[in-house]
Amino acid sequence: MKFGLGQKVIITGASTGIGKAIAKELAKAGAQVGLLARRKELLLELVNDVQTLGGKAFYKTADISNRQETLLGISELINCMNGVDILIANAGVGAPTTIQPFNVETQEKIIKVNLLGVIYCIEAVLQTMLDSGKGQIVAISSLAGFKGLPGESGYTASKAGLNTFMEGMRIQLRPKNIFVSTICPGFIKTPMTEVNDEKDMPWLMEAETAAKIIIKAIQRKTKVLRFPWQTSLLMRITGLLPDWIIERVMKKYNDNPPMPKNPL
Ligand SMILES: NC(=O)c1ccc[n+]([C@@H]2O[C@H](COP(=O)([O-])OP(=O)(O)OC[C@H]3O[C@@H](n4cnc5c(N)ncnc54)[C@H](OP(=O)(O)O)[C@@H]3O)[C@@H](O)[C@H]2O)c1
């Protein structure tokens, strides 16, 4: 399945960062994009950008942690585009896990958006894809899903859960001609990471570069993509390290974690 004129792609979390960069990249190939996020003004700007770049765009606002809003928003996008070929479930949030106080509400929100939100998005496209006998479902997970990290327990758990959920879906949907990809990036320069110190984010990549890599993987129907390879290797090595080394390396983030600029 090549991207190009008429290809119908729904992207969640399209208002900033990786989702926005993917939408613009797809626009250059002349795709139709259905954009979903909460911030209408940013989506409107992106609709203009996509049209300037040669694509066609529709947008709907929804909070993907709300099942009914998500089902409604995505079904309206499917109606606007008269179908859907690819879902890119990209919307996600990150925030530290603190212990004093133990911030349970924040952890609930992370799991609701990063895991349940993706499940609601899949629900919203699944019947259409099953009826048309084809489709592709892509989730933007993270290399953080391969190792529990201090101060990041909620985020890493949400992405680990997402990885195994997508793995199961991949095997289950393959006989239905629906391809499933899980994309696990390392550090990407977006509003999500701008609160971090750049020197603590090795091999930090621009969102536009990440978008090109992700699109190539979608075209190839890659099952699981971990990139960049250097950060992927670092995470594999981290998995072998004793806890005390990780505790020391991450002490700064554990004791005084940078908080996201906008509330979740
Ligand atoms: N940046 C990185 O280093 C990195 C690394 C690995 C994986 N990732 C993953 O990549 C994905 C995109 O992140 P990003 O870095 O591009 O961050 P970002 O710039 O903060 O973008 C997050 C997007 O998700 C949307 N979103 C957040 N909560 C939402 C909700 N409840 N309902 C609907 N939309 C919601 C935001 O839009 P609104 O606020 O307008 O709703 C925004 O468009 C996330 O899943 C993230 O976990 C990022």
The ligand as an SDF file (V2000), in Angstrom:
LIG
                    3D

 48 52  0  0  0  0  0  0  0  0999 V2000
    8.9220   12.8370   21.8820 N   0  0  0  0  0  0  0  0  0  0  0  0
    9.5280   11.6990   22.2010 C   0  0  0  0  0  0  0  0  0  0  0  0
   10.7170   11.6560   22.5610 O   0  0  0  0  0  0  0  0  0  0  0  0
    8.7720   10.3980   22.0940 C   0  0  0  0  0  0  0  0  0  0  0  0
    9.5010    9.2210   22.1870 C   0  0  0  0  0  0  0  0  0  0  0  0
    8.8470    8.0120   22.0840 C   0  0  0  0  0  0  0  0  0  0  0  0
    7.4930    7.9790   21.8890 C   0  0  0  0  0  0  0  0  0  0  0  0
    6.7910    9.1270   21.8120 N   0  0  0  0  0  0  0  0  0  0  0  0
    5.3440    9.0280   21.6060 C   0  0  0  0  0  0  0  0  0  0  0  0
    4.9960    9.7180   20.4270 O   0  0  0  0  0  0  0  0  0  0  0  0
    3.6480   10.1500   20.5170 C   0  0  0  0  0  0  0  0  0  0  0  0
    3.5680   11.6220   20.1380 C   0  0  0  0  0  0  0  0  0  0  0  0
    4.2750   12.3680   21.1090 O   0  0  0  0  0  0  0  0  0  0  0  0
    5.0240   13.7390   20.8010 P   0  0  0  0  0  0  0  0  0  0  0  0
    6.3970   13.5980   21.2640 O   0  0  0  0  0  0  0  0  0  0  0  0
    4.7450   14.1730   19.4190 O   0  0  0  0  0  0  0  0  0  0  0  0
    4.2920   14.6690   21.8720 O   0  0  0  0  0  0  0  0  0  0  0  0
    3.4410   15.9890   21.7630 P   0  0  0  0  0  0  0  0  0  0  0  0
    4.0540   16.9530   20.8230 O   0  0  0  0  0  0  0  0  0  0  0  0
    3.1650   16.3880   23.1510 O   0  0  0  0  0  0  0  0  0  0  0  0
    2.0980   15.4920   21.0480 O   0  0  0  0  0  0  0  0  0  0  0  0
    1.1370   14.7360   21.7080 C   0  0  0  0  0  0  0  0  0  0  0  0
   -0.1290   14.7940   20.8760 C   0  0  0  0  0  0  0  0  0  0  0  0
   -1.1190   13.9880   21.5080 O   0  0  0  0  0  0  0  0  0  0  0  0
   -2.3120   14.7640   21.6460 C   0  0  0  0  0  0  0  0  0  0  0  0
   -3.0190   14.3460   22.8480 N   0  0  0  0  0  0  0  0  0  0  0  0
   -2.5470   14.2790   24.1130 C   0  0  0  0  0  0  0  0  0  0  0  0
   -3.5170   13.8840   24.9540 N   0  0  0  0  0  0  0  0  0  0  0  0
   -4.6250   13.6990   24.1970 C   0  0  0  0  0  0  0  0  0  0  0  0
   -5.9580   13.3230   24.4830 C   0  0  0  0  0  0  0  0  0  0  0  0
   -6.3440   13.0390   25.7340 N   0  0  0  0  0  0  0  0  0  0  0  0
   -6.8290   13.2410   23.4700 N   0  0  0  0  0  0  0  0  0  0  0  0
   -6.4560   13.5350   22.2060 C   0  0  0  0  0  0  0  0  0  0  0  0
   -5.2090   13.8980   21.8710 N   0  0  0  0  0  0  0  0  0  0  0  0
   -4.3200   13.9890   22.8550 C   0  0  0  0  0  0  0  0  0  0  0  0
   -1.8560   16.2120   21.7230 C   0  0  0  0  0  0  0  0  0  0  0  0
   -2.8620   17.0750   21.2160 O   0  0  0  0  0  0  0  0  0  0  0  0
   -3.8450   17.9640   22.1110 P   0  0  0  0  0  0  0  0  0  0  0  0
   -3.1050   18.3900   23.3250 O   0  0  0  0  0  0  0  0  0  0  0  0
   -4.1990   19.0790   21.1810 O   0  0  0  0  0  0  0  0  0  0  0  0
   -5.0130   17.0640   22.3900 O   0  0  0  0  0  0  0  0  0  0  0  0
   -0.7000   16.1940   20.7420 C   0  0  0  0  0  0  0  0  0  0  0  0
   -1.1680   16.3800   19.4310 O   0  0  0  0  0  0  0  0  0  0  0  0
    3.1960    9.8530   21.9540 C   0  0  0  0  0  0  0  0  0  0  0  0
    2.4480    8.6630   21.9690 O   0  0  0  0  0  0  0  0  0  0  0  0
    4.5060    9.6580   22.6950 C   0  0  0  0  0  0  0  0  0  0  0  0
    4.3550    8.8340   23.8280 O   0  0  0  0  0  0  0  0  0  0  0  0
    7.3930   10.3460   21.9120 C   0  0  0  0  0  0  0  0  0  0  0  0
  1  2  1  0
  2  3  2  0
  2  4  1  0
  4  5  1  0
  4 48  2  0
  5  6  2  0
  6  7  1  0
  7  8  2  0
  8  9  1  0
  8 48  1  0
  9 10  1  0
  9 46  1  0
 10 11  1  0
 11 12  1  0
 11 44  1  0
 12 13  1  0
 13 14  1  0
 14 15  2  0
 14 16  1  0
 14 17  1  0
 17 18  1  0
 18 19  2  0
 18 20  1  0
 18 21  1  0
 21 22  1  0
 22 23  1  0
 23 24  1  0
 23 42  1  0
 24 25  1  0
 25 26  1  0
 25 36  1  0
 26 27  1  0
 26 35  1  0
 27 28  2  0
 28 29  1  0
 29 30  1  0
 29 35  2  0
 30 31  1  0
 30 32  2  0
 32 33  1  0
 33 34  2  0
 34 35  1  0
 36 37  1  0
 36 42  1  0
 37 38  1  0
 38 39  2  0
 38 40  1  0
 38 41  1  0
 42 43  1  0
 44 45  1  0
 44 46  1  0
 46 47  1  0
M  CHG  2   8   1  16  -1
M  END
$$$$
